[in-house]
Amino acid sequence: MTALEQMDNRESLTNFILNVVKIPKRDAEEITASFHPIELKEKEFLLKENVVSDDYLYLESGLMRIFLYGLDGEEITIDFFTENNIVFEITSFFNRVPSEAYIQAITTCTGYRISYDELNAHFHNKPAFRDFGRAILVKEFIASQRRNYGMINRTAKERYQNLLTTKPQIIQYAPLKYIASYLGVTDSTLSRLRKKM
């Protein structure tokens, strides 16, 4: 039995769907049955720049990030994905255009993926599941807005404190340079913040 076969217990994905949208459990189980187990090793990519995203991933365990390269060639972490969340690059996935970003595993990650065509078939065949898709998009939009506002009206210290409170596993597992770029500060500024706190 392979590692993927051993991890193939979809109860967490079923529960995740049922927590997001109120549909019969049987429908949720039918949907989860069409997801495919996936394991990503540390530093492995789910998506690379200039590739059209076809993975809608439920992250069961592990930590991932989405990043792109700035004008100076530096990696800029846009967001982190923690367990029990959906991972995908929204623009590329829904508009079927090449991605401008990369999605990479920071730690070994396990989860379940579904393709664009498979996901859309569920949206068409199970109207209640459309509510799930909308709820995930709204959640992503709100998180993006909060991050954008925070970069404007919060100090670096406040942004770091918020990260400590909302996603402590990032502080535990992500390299300092990823966290610094996510917070919009230099590595040395982040080191000073950590020492003060």
DRENLORO-320273 format. One record per atom (N, C-alpha, C, CB): residue in three letters; z, x, y. Coordinates in steps of 0.2 Angstrom, whole numbers, padded with zeros to 4 digits, always signed. Glycine has a CB too. Layout:
ALAZXY ...
//
This chain:
MET+0000+0004-0006 MET+0000+0000+0000 MET+0000+0004+0006 MET+0006-0005+0000 THR-0005+0003+0011 THR-0005+0007+0017 THR+0001+0005+0022 THR-0012+0006+0020 ALA+0001+0009+0027 ALA+0007+0008+0032 ALA+0005+0002+0036 ALA+0007+0014+0037 LEU-0002+0000+0037 LEU-0003-0006+0040 LEU-0002-0012+0036 LEU-0011-0006+0042 GLU-0003-0012+0029 GLU-0001-0017+0025 GLU+0006-0018+0025 GLU-0004-0016+0018 GLN+0010-0013+0025 GLN+0017-0014+0025 GLN+0020-0017+0031 GLN+0021-0007+0024 MET+0017-0016+0037 MET+0019-0018+0043 MET+0017-0026+0044 MET+0017-0014+0049 ASP+0012-0028+0040 ASP+0009-0034+0041 ASP+0013-0040+0040 ASP+0003-0035+0037 ASN+0018-0041+0045 ASN+0023-0047+0045 ASN+0022-0050+0052 ASN+0030-0045+0044 ARG+0019-0056+0052 ARG+0016-0058+0058 ARG+0021-0063+0062 ARG+0010-0062+0057 GLU+0027-0063+0059 GLU+0032-0068+0062 GLU+0034-0067+0069 GLU+0039-0067+0058 SER+0034-0060+0071 SER+0036-0059+0078 SER+0030-0061+0083 SER+0037-0051+0079 LEU+0024-0061+0081 LEU+0018-0063+0084 LEU+0018-0071+0085 LEU+0011-0061+0081 THR+0020-0074+0079 THR+0020-0081+0079 THR+0025-0084+0084 THR+0022-0084+0072 ASN+0031-0080+0084 ASN+0037-0082+0088 ASN+0035-0081+0096 ASN+0043-0078+0086 PHE+0031-0076+0097 PHE+0029-0074+0104 PHE+0025-0080+0106 PHE+0025-0067+0104 ILE+0020-0082+0102 ILE+0015-0087+0104 ILE+0019-0094+0106 ILE+0010-0088+0099 LEU+0024-0095+0101 LEU+0028-0101+0102 LEU+0032-0101+0108 LEU+0032-0103+0096 ASN+0035-0095+0110 ASN+0039-0095+0116 ASN+0035-0095+0122 ASN+0042-0088+0116 VAL+0028-0094+0122 VAL+0024-0094+0128 VAL+0021-0101+0129 VAL+0018-0089+0127 VAL+0019-0105+0123 VAL+0016-0111+0124 VAL+0019-0116+0118 VAL+0008-0110+0123 LYS+0019-0122+0120 LYS+0022-0127+0115 LYS+0016-0130+0111 LYS+0026-0132+0118 ILE+0015-0127+0105 ILE+0010-0129+0100 ILE+0013-0130+0093 ILE+0004-0125+0100 PRO+0011-0134+0089 PRO+0014-0134+0082 PRO+0014-0127+0079 PRO+0010-0139+0078 LYS+0019-0126+0075 LYS+0020-0119+0072 LYS+0014-0118+0067 LYS+0027-0119+0068 ARG+0011-0123+0064 ARG+0006-0122+0059 ARG+0000-0119+0063 ARG+0004-0129+0056 ASP-0001-0122+0069 ASP-0007-0119+0074 ASP-0006-0112+0076 ASP-0008-0124+0080 ALA+0000-0110+0077 ALA+0002-0103+0079 ALA+0001-0099+0073 ALA+0009-0103+0082 GLU+0003-0101+0067 GLU+0002-0097+0061 GLU-0005-0096+0060 GLU+0006-0100+0055 GLU-0009-0101+0061 GLU-0017-0100+0060 GLU-0020-0095+0065 GLU-0020-0107+0061 ILE-0017-0095+0071 ILE-0020-0091+0076 ILE-0018-0084+0074 ILE-0017-0093+0083 THR-0011-0083+0072 THR-0009-0076+0071 THR-0012-0073+0064 THR-0001-0076+0070 ALA-0015-0078+0060 ALA-0018-0075+0054 ALA-0025-0072+0056 ALA-0019-0081+0049 SER-0028-0073+0062 SER-0034-0070+0063 SER-0033-0064+0067 SER-0038-0075+0068 PHE-0027-0062+0069 PHE-0026-0055+0072 PHE-0026-0050+0066 PHE-0019-0055+0076 HIS-0027-0044+0068 HIS-0028-0038+0064 HIS-0023-0033+0065 HIS-0035-0035+0064 PRO-0019-0031+0060 PRO-0014-0026+0061 PRO-0017-0019+0064 PRO-0010-0024+0055 ILE-0014-0016+0068 ILE-0016-0010+0071 ILE-0010-0005+0072 ILE-0020-0011+0078 GLU-0011+0001+0071 GLU-0006+0007+0072 GLU-0010+0012+0077 GLU-0003+0010+0066 LEU-0006+0014+0082 LEU-0009+0019+0086 LEU-0004+0025+0086 LEU-0010+0017+0093 LYS-0006+0031+0085 LYS-0002+0037+0086 LYS-0001+0039+0093 LYS-0005+0043+0082 GLU+0005+0043+0094 GLU+0006+0045+0101 GLU+0000+0048+0104 GLU+0012+0050+0100 LYS-0002+0046+0110 LYS-0007+0049+0114 LYS-0014+0046+0112 LYS-0007+0057+0114 GLU-0014+0042+0107 GLU-0021+0039+0105 GLU-0023+0034+0110 GLU-0020+0036+0097 PHE-0029+0033+0110 PHE-0032+0028+0115 PHE-0033+0021+0112 PHE-0038+0031+0119 LEU-0032+0016+0115 LEU-0034+0009+0114 LEU-0040+0008+0117 LEU-0029+0004+0115 LEU-0041+0011+0123 LEU-0047+0010+0128 LEU-0048+0016+0132 LEU-0046+0003+0132 LYS-0055+0017+0133 LYS-0056+0023+0137 LYS-0061+0020+0143 LYS-0060+0029+0133 GLU-0061+0024+0148 GLU-0066+0023+0154 GLU-0073+0022+0151 GLU-0065+0028+0159 ASN-0077+0017+0155 ASN-0084+0016+0153 ASN-0085+0013+0147 ASN-0087+0023+0153 VAL-0080+0010+0143 VAL-0081+0006+0137 VAL-0079-0001+0139 VAL-0077+0009+0131 VAL-0082-0006+0136 VAL-0081-0013+0137 VAL-0075-0014+0132 VAL-0087-0018+0136 SER-0069-0017+0135 SER-0063-0019+0131 SER-0065-0024+0127 SER-0057-0020+0136 ASP-0063-0023+0120 ASP-0064-0029+0116 ASP-0057-0030+0112 ASP-0069-0027+0111 ASP-0052-0027+0114 ASP-0045-0028+0111 ASP-0040-0032+0115 ASP-0042-0021+0109 TYR-0038-0037+0112 TYR-0032-0041+0115 TYR-0027-0040+0110 TYR-0034-0049+0116 LEU-0022-0036+0113 LEU-0017-0033+0108 LEU-0010-0036+0109 LEU-0017-0026+0108 TYR-0007-0038+0104 TYR+0001-0040+0104 TYR+0004-0034+0102 TYR+0002-0046+0100 LEU+0008-0031+0107 LEU+0012-0024+0105 LEU+0019-0026+0102 LEU+0013-0020+0111 GLU+0019-0025+0096 GLU+0025-0027+0092 GLU+0031-0021+0093 GLU+0024-0028+0085 SER+0029-0015+0093 SER+0033-0010+0094 SER+0030-0004+0097 SER+0037-0007+0087 GLY+0034+0000+0101 GLY+0031+0006+0105 GLY+0030+0005+0112 GLY+0024+0008+0102 LEU+0027+0010+0115 LEU+0026+0010+0123 LEU+0019+0013+0124 LEU+0032+0015+0126 MET+0016+0009+0129 MET+0009+0011+0130 MET+0009+0011+0138 MET+0004+0006+0128 ARG+0003+0014+0141 ARG+0002+0014+0148 ARG-0005+0013+0149 ARG+0004+0021+0151 ILE-0007+0010+0155 ILE-0014+0010+0158 ILE-0014+0015+0164 ILE-0016+0003+0159 PHE-0019+0019+0164 PHE-0020+0024+0169 PHE-0027+0025+0171 PHE-0017+0030+0167 LEU-0028+0027+0177 LEU-0035+0030+0179 LEU-0034+0036+0182 LEU-0039+0024+0183 TYR-0040+0039+0184 TYR-0040+0046+0187 TYR-0041+0044+0195 TYR-0046+0050+0184 GLY-0037+0047+0199 GLY-0038+0047+0206 GLY-0044+0051+0208 GLY-0032+0049+0210 LEU-0045+0051+0215 LEU-0051+0055+0218 LEU-0050+0063+0217 LEU-0051+0054+0225 ASP-0043+0065+0216 ASP-0042+0072+0215 ASP-0041+0074+0208 ASP-0035+0074+0219 GLY-0043+0069+0204 GLY-0043+0071+0196 GLY-0036+0070+0193 GLY-0045+0078+0195 GLU-0031+0068+0197 GLU-0025+0067+0194 GLU-0024+0060+0190 GLU-0019+0067+0200 GLU-0021+0060+0185 GLU-0019+0054+0181 GLU-0014+0049+0185 GLU-0017+0055+0174 ILE-0016+0043+0186 ILE-0012+0038+0190 ILE-0010+0033+0185 ILE-0015+0036+0197 THR-0004+0032+0183 THR-0002+0027+0179 THR-0001+0020+0183 THR+0005+0029+0175 ILE-0005+0015+0181 ILE-0005+0009+0184 ILE+0001+0004+0182 ILE-0011+0006+0183 ASP+0002+0005+0175 ASP+0007+0000+0172 ASP+0009+0003+0165 ASP+0005-0007+0172 PHE+0015+0000+0163 PHE+0017+0002+0156 PHE+0017-0005+0152 PHE+0024+0005+0156 PHE+0016-0004+0146 PHE+0017-0010+0141 PHE+0023-0009+0136 PHE+0010-0011+0138 THR+0027-0013+0136 THR+0033-0012+0132 THR+0032-0017+0126 THR+0040-0014+0135 GLU+0036-0017+0121 GLU+0035-0021+0115 GLU+0036-0028+0117 GLU+0040-0019+0109 ASN+0033-0032+0112 ASN+0033-0040+0113 ASN+0030-0042+0119 ASN+0041-0042+0113 ASN+0024-0039+0121 ASN+0020-0040+0126 ASN+0012-0040+0124 ASN+0021-0036+0132 ILE+0008-0043+0128 ILE+0001-0042+0127 ILE-0002-0036+0131 ILE-0003-0049+0129 VAL-0006-0033+0128 VAL-0009-0027+0131 VAL-0017-0028+0131 VAL-0007-0020+0127 PHE-0020-0028+0137 PHE-0027-0028+0137 PHE-0029-0026+0145 PHE-0030-0034+0135 GLU-0035-0024+0146 GLU-0038-0023+0152 GLU-0042-0029+0155 GLU-0042-0016+0153 ILE-0039-0033+0159 ILE-0041-0039+0161 ILE-0048-0040+0163 ILE-0036-0043+0166 THR-0050-0036+0168 THR-0057-0036+0171 THR-0062-0034+0166 THR-0057-0031+0177 SER-0061-0029+0162 SER-0066-0027+0157 SER-0067-0032+0151 SER-0065-0020+0154 PHE-0061-0035+0149 PHE-0061-0039+0143 PHE-0064-0046+0145 PHE-0053-0040+0141 PHE-0062-0049+0151 PHE-0065-0055+0152 PHE-0072-0055+0155 PHE-0060-0059+0157 ASN-0073-0050+0159 ASN-0080-0050+0163 ASN-0085-0046+0158 ASN-0079-0046+0169 ARG-0083-0043+0153 ARG-0087-0039+0148 ARG-0091-0034+0152 ARG-0092-0044+0145 VAL-0087-0030+0156 VAL-0090-0024+0160 VAL-0086-0018+0158 VAL-0089-0026+0167 PRO-0089-0012+0158 PRO-0086-0006+0157 PRO-0079-0005+0160 PRO-0090+0000+0158 SER-0074-0003+0157 SER-0067-0002+0160 SER-0067+0004+0165 SER-0062-0001+0154 GLU-0063+0003+0170 GLU-0062+0009+0174 GLU-0056+0013+0172 GLU-0062+0007+0182 ALA-0052+0010+0168 ALA-0046+0013+0166 ALA-0045+0015+0159 ALA-0040+0008+0167 TYR-0040+0018+0157 TYR-0038+0020+0150 TYR-0032+0017+0148 TYR-0038+0028+0150 ILE-0031+0015+0142 ILE-0025+0012+0139 ILE-0023+0017+0133 ILE-0026+0005+0136 GLN-0017+0020+0134 GLN-0015+0025+0129 GLN-0008+0024+0126 GLN-0015+0032+0132 ALA-0007+0025+0120 ALA+0000+0025+0117 ALA+0004+0031+0119 ALA-0001+0025+0109 ILE+0010+0030+0122 ILE+0015+0035+0124 ILE+0019+0037+0117 ILE+0019+0033+0129 THR+0020+0032+0113 THR+0024+0033+0107 THR+0019+0030+0102 THR+0031+0030+0107 THR+0021+0031+0095 THR+0018+0027+0090 THR+0019+0020+0091 THR+0021+0030+0083 CYS+0013+0016+0091 CYS+0013+0009+0092 CYS+0011+0005+0086 CYS+0009+0008+0099 THR+0014-0001+0085 THR+0011-0005+0080 THR+0010-0012+0083 THR+0016-0006+0074 GLY+0005-0016+0081 GLY+0004-0022+0084 GLY-0001-0026+0080 GLY+0003-0022+0091 TYR-0004-0031+0083 TYR-0009-0035+0081 TYR-0015-0036+0086 TYR-0007-0042+0078 ARG-0021-0035+0084 ARG-0026-0036+0089 ARG-0031-0041+0087 ARG-0030-0029+0090 ILE-0035-0044+0092 ILE-0040-0049+0091 ILE-0045-0047+0096 ILE-0037-0056+0092 SER-0052-0049+0094 SER-0057-0047+0098 SER-0059-0053+0103 SER-0064-0046+0093 TYR-0063-0051+0108 TYR-0065-0056+0113 TYR-0068-0062+0110 TYR-0070-0053+0118 ASP-0072-0061+0105 ASP-0076-0067+0102 ASP-0071-0071+0098 ASP-0081-0065+0097 GLU-0066-0068+0094 GLU-0061-0072+0090 GLU-0056-0075+0095 GLU-0057-0067+0086 LEU-0054-0072+0100 LEU-0050-0076+0105 LEU-0053-0082+0108 LEU-0047-0071+0110 ASN-0059-0081+0110 ASN-0063-0087+0113 ASN-0064-0092+0108 ASN-0069-0084+0116 ALA-0065-0091+0102 ALA-0066-0096+0097 ALA-0059-0100+0097 ALA-0067-0093+0090 HIS-0053-0097+0097 HIS-0047-0101+0097 HIS-0046-0105+0104 HIS-0041-0096+0097 PHE-0048-0102+0109 PHE-0048-0106+0115 PHE-0052-0112+0115 PHE-0050-0102+0121 HIS-0058-0112+0112 HIS-0062-0118+0111 HIS-0060-0123+0106 HIS-0069-0115+0109 ASN-0057-0120+0100 ASN-0055-0124+0094 ASN-0048-0127+0095 ASN-0056-0120+0088 LYS-0044-0124+0099 LYS-0037-0126+0099 LYS-0035-0127+0107 LYS-0032-0121+0096 PRO-0037-0132+0110 PRO-0035-0133+0117 PRO-0029-0131+0119 PRO-0036-0140+0119 ALA-0023-0132+0115 ALA-0017-0130+0117 ALA-0016-0123+0118 ALA-0011-0133+0112 PHE-0020-0119+0114 PHE-0020-0112+0114 PHE-0023-0109+0121 PHE-0024-0109+0109 ARG-0027-0113+0124 ARG-0029-0111+0131 ARG-0023-0110+0136 ARG-0034-0117+0134 ASP-0018-0115+0135 ASP-0012-0114+0139 ASP-0009-0107+0138 ASP-0007-0120+0138 PHE-0009-0105+0132 PHE-0006-0098+0131 PHE-0010-0093+0135 PHE-0007-0097+0123 GLY-0017-0093+0134 GLY-0021-0088+0138 GLY-0019-0089+0145 GLY-0028-0090+0137 ARG-0019-0095+0148 ARG-0018-0095+0155 ARG-0011-0093+0157 ARG-0018-0103+0157 ALA-0006-0094+0153 ALA+0001-0092+0154 ALA+0001-0084+0154 ALA+0006-0094+0149 ILE-0002-0081+0150 ILE-0002-0073+0150 ILE-0006-0071+0156 ILE-0006-0071+0143 LEU-0011-0074+0158 LEU-0015-0072+0164 LEU-0010-0073+0170 LEU-0021-0075+0165 VAL-0007-0078+0171 VAL-0002-0079+0176 VAL+0003-0074+0176 VAL+0001-0087+0176 LYS+0006-0073+0171 LYS+0012-0068+0170 LYS+0009-0061+0172 LYS+0014-0067+0163 GLU+0003-0059+0170 GLU+0000-0053+0172 GLU-0001-0052+0180 GLU-0006-0051+0169 PHE-0004-0058+0183 PHE-0005-0058+0190 PHE+0002-0058+0194 PHE-0008-0065+0192 ILE+0007-0061+0192 ILE+0013-0061+0195 ILE+0016-0054+0195 ILE+0018-0066+0192 ALA+0016-0051+0189 ALA+0018-0044+0188 ALA+0014-0039+0193 ALA+0018-0041+0181 SER+0008-0040+0193 SER+0004-0036+0198 SER+0005-0037+0205 SER-0004-0037+0196 GLN+0006-0043+0207 GLN+0008-0044+0214 GLN+0015-0041+0216 GLN+0009-0052+0215 ARG+0020-0042+0211 ARG+0026-0039+0212 ARG+0026-0031+0213 ARG+0031-0041+0207 ARG+0022-0028+0209 ARG+0021-0021+0209 ARG+0018-0019+0216 ARG+0017-0018+0204 ASN+0013-0023+0218 ASN+0009-0021+0224 ASN+0014-0022+0230 ASN+0003-0026+0225 TYR+0018-0027+0230 TYR+0023-0029+0236 TYR+0028-0023+0236 TYR+0026-0035+0235 GLY+0030-0021+0230 GLY+0036-0016+0229 GLY+0033-0009+0232 GLY+0038-0015+0222 MET+0027-0008+0231 MET+0024-0001+0234 MET+0024-0001+0241 MET+0017+0000+0231 ILE+0024-0007+0244 ILE+0024-0008+0252 ILE+0031-0009+0255 ILE+0020-0014+0254 ASN+0035-0013+0252 ASN+0042-0015+0255 ASN+0048-0012+0251 ASN+0042-0022+0256 ARG+0047-0008+0247 ARG+0053-0005+0243 ARG+0053+0003+0244 ARG+0054-0007+0236 THR+0058+0006+0244 THR+0059+0013+0244 THR+0058+0016+0237 THR+0066+0016+0247 ALA+0056+0022+0237 ALA+0055+0025+0230 ALA+0062+0024+0226 ALA+0054+0033+0231 LYS+0068+0025+0229 LYS+0074+0024+0225 LYS+0074+0016+0223 LYS+0080+0025+0230 GLU+0073+0012+0227 GLU+0073+0005+0225 GLU+0068+0003+0219 GLU+0071+0000+0231 ARG+0062+0006+0220 ARG+0057+0005+0214 ARG+0060+0008+0208 ARG+0050+0009+0216 TYR+0063+0014+0208 TYR+0066+0017+0202 TYR+0071+0013+0199 TYR+0068+0025+0204 GLN+0076+0011+0204 GLN+0081+0006+0201 GLN+0079+0000+0198 GLN+0086+0005+0207 ASN+0073-0003+0201 ASN+0070-0009+0198 ASN+0067-0007+0191 ASN+0065-0011+0202 LEU+0064-0001+0190 LEU+0062+0001+0183 LEU+0067+0002+0178 LEU+0057+0007+0184 LEU+0073+0005+0181 LEU+0079+0006+0176 LEU+0081-0001+0174 LEU+0084+0009+0180 THR+0081-0006+0178 THR+0084-0013+0176 THR+0079-0017+0172 THR+0085-0016+0183 THR+0073-0017+0174 THR+0068-0021+0170 THR+0065-0018+0164 THR+0063-0023+0175 LYS+0064-0011+0164 LYS+0061-0008+0158 LYS+0064-0001+0157 LYS+0053-0007+0160 PRO+0070-0001+0154 PRO+0074+0005+0153 PRO+0070+0009+0148 PRO+0081+0003+0151 GLN+0067+0006+0143 GLN+0064+0010+0138 GLN+0058+0015+0141 GLN+0060+0006+0133 ILE+0056+0013+0147 ILE+0051+0018+0150 ILE+0054+0024+0152 ILE+0047+0014+0156 ILE+0060+0024+0155 ILE+0064+0029+0157 ILE+0066+0034+0151 ILE+0070+0027+0161 GLN+0067+0030+0146 GLN+0069+0034+0139 GLN+0063+0038+0136 GLN+0072+0029+0135 TYR+0057+0035+0136 TYR+0052+0038+0132 TYR+0046+0040+0136 TYR+0049+0032+0127 ALA+0045+0038+0142 ALA+0039+0040+0146 ALA+0040+0047+0149 ALA+0037+0035+0151 PRO+0035+0052+0149 PRO+0036+0058+0152 PRO+0037+0057+0160 PRO+0029+0062+0151 LEU+0040+0061+0163 LEU+0042+0061+0170 LEU+0036+0060+0174 LEU+0046+0067+0172 LYS+0030+0064+0173 LYS+0024+0063+0177 LYS+0021+0056+0177 LYS+0019+0069+0175 TYR+0022+0053+0171 TYR+0019+0046+0171 TYR+0023+0041+0175 TYR+0019+0044+0163 ILE+0030+0042+0175 ILE+0034+0038+0179 ILE+0033+0039+0186 ILE+0042+0039+0177 ALA+0033+0046+0188 ALA+0032+0047+0195 ALA+0025+0044+0198 ALA+0032+0055+0196 SER+0020+0045+0194 SER+0014+0042+0197 SER+0014+0035+0197 SER+0008+0044+0192 TYR+0017+0031+0193 TYR+0018+0024+0193 TYR+0022+0022+0199 TYR+0022+0022+0186 LEU+0027+0026+0201 LEU+0031+0024+0206 LEU+0028+0027+0213 LEU+0038+0027+0205 GLY+0023+0030+0213 GLY+0020+0033+0219 GLY+0023+0038+0222 GLY+0019+0027+0224 VAL+0027+0043+0218 VAL+0030+0048+0221 VAL+0028+0055+0217 VAL+0038+0047+0220 THR+0030+0060+0220 THR+0029+0067+0216 THR+0034+0068+0211 THR+0029+0073+0221 ASP+0033+0072+0206 ASP+0038+0074+0201 ASP+0044+0076+0204 ASP+0035+0079+0196 SER+0044+0081+0209 SER+0050+0084+0212 SER+0054+0078+0215 SER+0048+0089+0216 THR+0051+0073+0219 THR+0054+0068+0222 THR+0058+0064+0217 THR+0049+0063+0226 LEU+0055+0062+0211 LEU+0058+0058+0206 LEU+0064+0062+0203 LEU+0053+0057+0200 SER+0063+0069+0202 SER+0068+0073+0199 SER+0075+0072+0204 SER+0066+0080+0198 ARG+0073+0073+0210 ARG+0079+0072+0215 ARG+0082+0065+0215 ARG+0076+0074+0222 LEU+0078+0060+0214 LEU+0081+0053+0214 LEU+0085+0053+0208 LEU+0075+0048+0213 ARG+0083+0055+0202 ARG+0087+0055+0196 ARG+0094+0059+0196 ARG+0083+0058+0190 LYS+0093+0064+0200 LYS+0100+0068+0200 LYS+0105+0065+0205 LYS+0098+0075+0203 LYS+0102+0062+0210 LYS+0107+0058+0215 LYS+0110+0052+0211 LYS+0103+0056+0221 MET+0106+0049+0207 MET+0108+0043+0204 MET+0112+0044+0197 MET+0103+0038+0202 
//
